[in-house]
Amino acid sequence: MQFIDLKAQQARIREAVESNIRRVLDHGSYIMGPEIRELEGRLASYTGAKHAIGCSSGTDALILALMAMDIGPGDAVFTAPFTFVATAEVISLLGATPVFVDIDRTTYNIDPARLEEAIQALKSGHEKRRPLPSTSGLVTPKAVIPVDLFGLPADYDAINEIARKHDMAVIEDAAQSFGGTYKDRKACNLGDVGCTSFFPAKPLGAYGDGGMVFTNDDAINETLRSILVHGQGRDKYENVRIGMNGRLDTIQAAVLLAKFDVFPEEIELRQEAARRYNERLSASAPQLVLPSVPKGYTSAWAQYSVLARDTGHRSALQATLKEAGIPTAVYYPKPLHLQGAFSRLGYEQGDFPISEECATRIFSLPMHPYLKPEDQDRIAQTLQ
Ligand SMILES: *Cc1c(COP(=O)(O)O)cnc(C)c1O
């Protein structure tokens, strides 16, 4: 059994992938070929965002977004500590300060009430208040990066309202949520800028690295497209700002076009797989906390993650599953505020108790569109 079965998907789309790649080999536009614009157009209309800008990875999508918002030294960017390292890494990389905010215990996403508190605490000044980074007196709230963890969008109505009140930008880390929805709006189109990843294991994965940035703002779109290609101006050899090489490869766009043809159906298949897990596990494994999707939300089900009672219980379940040939994974075993990479921020154990507790209890079961009901039965029986 595979944790994410990319082979089953490939068997289905192999011919289309091969003919799309052959088309690139024939026209030879390996950089910024016509497949890039075609993919950008199709994903823009899928998400409802006015602009979509292909780029080299989900991490670079976040860097492009922060750079387009002119975020750097002296700026505070709020995000959750319970996420993949890239979310906060890009903030530090640009010289800005990540300010962590604990998550909601049922959605695993940033808690809007705590976000408001953290912004107030930072604004109210220099006195040391936990949990704030040790440089808190020197930084101004500039942006928030909500993460749509495991494919489930964060609470954007609440987050956007808080951000507007404090004149902050909202950069959606939709690396895991492409295909998810929030109150009839698609993930990637829920803040000022949305960032997704085409890492092979993500809901819409390429056969290599790739990413995309989404926005409805014409000026941000122009800035993003300039930064994407070395800060270019009107022509290739005029450079108006410091940028990067952040382009998506034409061959990856060609692969993604073939994958996107089956993507909407795959999102439906993921809903069915999640429904089957919910049904079987609530009967056979009442000791687990199953994922909960609030009304009006759809998860892209990048992961199906459950909580065990504690670390010992989790280890025992993972070992039993492994023995039965069932792979599992832990996303994420260590919250970012406790990672050595962020030690400079001065956070301590106990600063974000919900993230810390989830890190000790959470694990993910196999999840992909081609997961067989029989396999899910066997997983449920083994957990029982
Ligand atoms: C995968 C991921 C990223 C980074 O995407 P890459 O394409 O691997 O650079 C960023 N944030 C989250 C939440 C992710 O899961």
The ligand as a Tripos MOL2 file, in Angstrom:
@<TRIPOS>MOLECULE
LIG
   15    15     1     0     0
SMALL
NO_CHARGES

@<TRIPOS>ATOM
      1 C1          4.9080   21.9890    0.6000 C.3       1 LIG1
      2 C2          4.6870   23.2120    1.3840 C.ar      1 LIG1
      3 C3          5.3720   24.4030    1.1060 C.ar      1 LIG1
      4 C4          6.5150   24.4960    0.1530 C.3       1 LIG1
      5 O1          6.2770   24.0470   -1.1340 O.3       1 LIG1
      6 P1          7.5060   23.5430   -2.0510 P.3       1 LIG1
      7 O2          6.9010   23.4660   -3.4130 O.co2     1 LIG1
      8 O3          7.9520   22.2290   -1.5110 O.co2     1 LIG1
      9 O4          8.5750   24.5830   -1.9670 O.co2     1 LIG1
     10 C5          5.0200   25.5340    1.8260 C.ar      1 LIG1
     11 N1          4.0660   25.5010    2.7830 N.ar      1 LIG1
     12 C6          3.3950   24.3740    3.0810 C.ar      1 LIG1
     13 C7          2.3180   24.4080    4.1110 C.3       1 LIG1
     14 C8          3.7030   23.1860    2.4030 C.ar      1 LIG1
     15 O5          3.0350   22.0600    2.7240 O.3       1 LIG1
@<TRIPOS>BOND
     1     1     2 1
     2     2     3 ar
     3     2    14 ar
     4     3     4 1
     5     3    10 ar
     6     4     5 1
     7     5     6 1
     8     6     7 2
     9     6     8 1
    10     6     9 1
    11    10    11 ar
    12    11    12 ar
    13    12    13 1
    14    12    14 ar
    15    14    15 1
@<TRIPOS>SUBSTRUCTURE
     1 LIG1         1 GROUP 0 **** ****
